[in-house]
Amino acid sequence: MIACGKGNNAGDGFAMARHLDLRGIAVKVLIWSEPQELRGDAAANFAILQKCQVPIVIYGNRYDAVDLDRQLAGCEWIVDA
């Protein structure tokens, strides 16, 4: 699981998700930003990630504790990006 905001680290998280997926490692991305708020490398890497088969959950600016618990259930690792 890779949790991303909207800053530069988010771009690193999106790129990491892509590379893990290419290596056959199951990965999912959670993003706490609306895609149109992304800038620079974050926006570029998100655009590329959307063309992959990596599941993306967009929370935008909302916080849903129940859904987050459901998404994180069974995760072996979490990356904060």
Stockholm file with secondary structure:
# STOCKHOLM 1.0

chainA/1-81         MIACGKGNNAGDGFAMARHLDLRGIAVKVLIWSEPQELRGDAAANFAILQKCQVPIVIYGNRYDAVDLDRQLAGCEWIVDA
#=GR chainA/1-81 SS CEEECSSHHHHHHHHHHHHHHHTTCCCCEEESSCGGGCCHHHHHHHHHHTTSSCCEEECTTCCCHHHHHHHHTTCSCCEEC
#=GC SS_cons        CEEECSSHHHHHHHHHHHHHHHTTCCCCEEESSCGGGCCHHHHHHHHHHTTSSCCEEECTTCCCHHHHHHHHTTCSCCEEC
//
